[in-house]
Amino acid sequence: MQLPARGLRALYVKKKGVFDQGVAARLPEAYRKFWREWKSTTPAAVHYIPEPGKWKRNPNTGVVTRVQNVPLPLKYPAEHNEGLWGGEGVVQGFLKKHPMRSRVPHFWVPLLRRSVVHSEVLDKYMQVTVTDRTITLIHRHSGFDHYLLQTQACDLKSELALKLKRFILLDLKNKSLYPDDPVKREEVYNKYVKYLDDLTFQYIHWHGSPIDRAQDGHIVKEKAIISQWLKRRYRRKYLGSFLEKSQDGCDLFQAVAEEDDTDDKDKDYPTFSVFRPYCDPISNG
């Protein structure tokens, strides 16, 4: 595809995405996979009925037109993160109450109610704000846990639903459900273990975190790793400046270095060769 000459080329410059700059560019691929499922995937149709196919024929005129399944622009207030709305949102539009009067702005808000849901994996009853569609989906999936585990993040929408889903996946991954009842634990685990087929622990850890909270957590993790590196670097420098050039000193320093390397492997921290030169002051050569 050839671009228009000169002036119009600026219109075709690729805009920077969410993960192209700042701290978000250093986030792991596991979080990016969750974010694409949450924000970039097209959710299921809730407020309209999609028409099948690409073309349709008018039965009266016989004119063939293209099928246009355009989703309604929905608004999600901050309160929807504290409940389970089942994908519903606030529809903004106009309402004409009388043919001789002008239309007026109107908001169609979902019917919200307080209800109690039960999680078999977490073994808890929770009172949350739900809609009629949420109750219907829970019954359709034969349980609250099945509903959360089978529904994509783009359809769950709310942070509460994603957080509960992460708690359920963590309990299944760690097999920490029902600690006082081994028989019940095996029964429930075998019932829901099929949902852990392609999920890694890192993906479950990042599941349900908004982009700002994920950036803050990644910054804290980076600072912790840097502090570990500096602590080991200064400890090796301290030992190198005070230990004499003896075989015992080298053995002690080598033991400290091996201990740091073992700790690095356990915590999955990268090891830099820049720490190695600090063994030179106490070498026997």
N, C-alpha and C positions, 0 to 999 in steps of 0.2 A: 504494500500500500504506500503510495507516494504522498508525502505531506505537502500542503500548499506552501508556496514560496514565502519566505521571510516573515512578514508580519503575523500571519496566522499560525506559524509554528508554535508560538507560545501557548496557544489554546490546546495543543496536544501534549504538553508536558505532563508527565505522570505526577499526580499529587501524592504527597507523603501520607502513608497510612498510619494506623495506630502504632504499629510495631516497627516503624522506620526511624524513630528518633527518641532520644531521652532514655529513661530507665526501661521503658517498655521494649526497647530494642534488645535488651539483655535478658528478657524473660525466657524461660525454657520453652521448648516446643510443646510440652504437655499442657501448659497454660494456653498457648496459642490454639491448640486443638479444641480445648473447652470453649474459648472465647468465640471461635468461628462457629461452633455449634450453637452458642447462645445468641450471638448478635448477627451473624451473617447468614444463617440458615433460614429459609422461608418457613414460617410457622404454618400450622394447619389452619384452614379456613374456619372461622368461628361465627362472624357476623354476616356472612354471605354464603351462597351456595354456588360453588364453582361449576361451570358447564364443561362437559367432557369434549375432547377433540379440539381441533384448530379452526374448523369452519362450521357454519350452520346456515341453513336455508330457511328463509321466511315462508311459512306455509301459505300465506295469502298472496304475496307478490312473487315468490320464487327467487328473490334476490339472495345471492350468497354473500355473506359477510364473515369477517374474521371474529372468532370468539375472543373476547377480552375479559379475562379474569383479573380485575384490578382490585386488590384488597383495600378495605376502608382504612383511612388514616386514623389510628387509635391513639389515645392519650393514656398514659399510665402514671397516676399520681404516686407520690412517695408512700402513701398508705398501702398500696398494693403489694409492697415488699414485706408487709407484716401479715399477709394472709395468703390464701390459696384461691385464686380467682379462676383457675382452669383455662387460662388463655384469654379470658374476656377483658375488655378495656372500656374506657369512656369514649363514646362516639360523639363528636362535635358536628353540628349541622344547623339547619334552619327548620322552623316549624311554622306552618301557615294555618292558623286556627279558623280563619274565615275567608271565603273567596274574595270579599271586598276589602280586606285589610292586608297590610304588608306582612311579609314573613318576619319572624323574630328569631334570634339565636336560641339554640336549645342544646342541652347536653343529655344524652341517654346514658345513665349510670347503671351498672349491673346491680341486681338485687342481692344484697349482702345479708348474711345471717351468721350467727354464732353456732357452731356445731362441734361435736367431739369426734375425733378420729383416733384410731388405734393402730399403732405400729407393732407388728409381731416381732420384728427383728430387735427393735429398741425396747420392747416390752413396756410401752408407755401409752397412756391415754392423754391426748392433747386437745385443748379447747382453742380452736382457731376460727378465723373469719373465712367463710367459704361462699360459693355461689351454687345455684342449682346444677349448673354444668359440672362443677367439681364433684358433687355427690354422684351424679350420673356416671362420670368417668371412673370413679372409685368402684362403683358396683359393676361397671362394664369390664374392668380389669380384675375383678374378684379379689379386691383387697387394696388397702392403702399403700402397702409396700410395693405391690406389683404395679400400681399406677405410677409411683415415682420412678421405679427402676426401668419401666418400659417406655416412659415418655421422655422425649428429647428436651434439652435445656431451653430451646427456643419456644416450646409449648408450655413449659412450667412457668417461665418468666420471672416469678418473684424470687427474691433472695432467700426467703424462708423455706420455700420448697426445695431449692438447690442445696441449702444447708442441711436440711433433713435427709436429702438424698446422699449427701457426702457422709453424714454420720452412719447411715445404714451401710454404705459401701465400706467404710472403715471397719465397722464391726464384723462384716463378713470377711474382709480381707485379713484382719487380725484374728478372726475366729474368737472374738471376745464376748459374744452374746451369751446370755444366761450363764454367768460364771458359777452359780450354785446348783445348776441342774444339767449335768453332762448329757443325759438322755434327750432332754428338750433341745439342748444346743445342737446335737447332731441332727435331730429331726428338722429344725428350722434351717440349719446350714445347708443340708442337702436339698431343701426346697428352693433356696434362693441362690445356690452356688453357680447356677448357669449364667447369672448376670455378670460374673467376674471373668469371663473367658478372655476378652481382649483388653482388659483394663489393668494398667500398671499402678503401682502404689503412688508414683509421682503424679499421675493424672488425677487420682482420687484426692490427693493432698491439695491440688490447686482447684478442684471442682467447687464451683459456687462462690468464688472470690471475685468481687468487682475489680476493674482495672486499677483503680487508685489504691485499694487495699493490697492488691498483688504487688504493686510497685513498692509500697511501704515495706511489705514483708521481704521482698527481694533485697532492698537496701539494708535492712537489718541483718539478713543472712550474709551479704557481702562484707559488712563491717565485722561480723563475727569471724569470718574466714581470715580477713586481713589482720585482725588482732591476734589470731592464732599464729599466723606467719611471723609477725613481729616478735611475739613472745619467744618463739623458738630461735629466731635469729639473734636476739639479744642474749638469750641464755647461752648459745654457742659462742658468741663473742666474749661473754664473761668468762666462760671456762677456758677459752683459748688464750686469754690474757693473763690468767692466774696459774694455770697448771704448768708445771715444769716439763721440759722435754724428756720425759721418761716413758717407759713402756706402760706403766700403770696409768699415767695420765692419758695416753692415747687410747688405752682400753676403755677407760671411763668415758672419754669423749665419744668413742665409737658406740658404746652402749647407749648413750643419750641420743645419738643420731639414729640408731636403729629403732629406739623407742618412738621417736618422732615419726619415722617413716611408717611404722606399724600403725600408729594412731592416724596417720594420713590415709592409709588404705581403708581402715575401718570406717572413717567418716567421709570417705569419698572426696577428700580435698586434693587438689593438684600439688605435686611436689616440684619445686624449682631447683635447678642445679646451682643457682646462685648462692645457696647455703653451703655448698661443699668447700669453697676456698677457706672457710674459717677453721678448717682442720690443719692448715699449713703452719700456723705458729707453734703447734705442739707436735709436729711430725718429727720423726727420728732421722729424717734425711737432710 
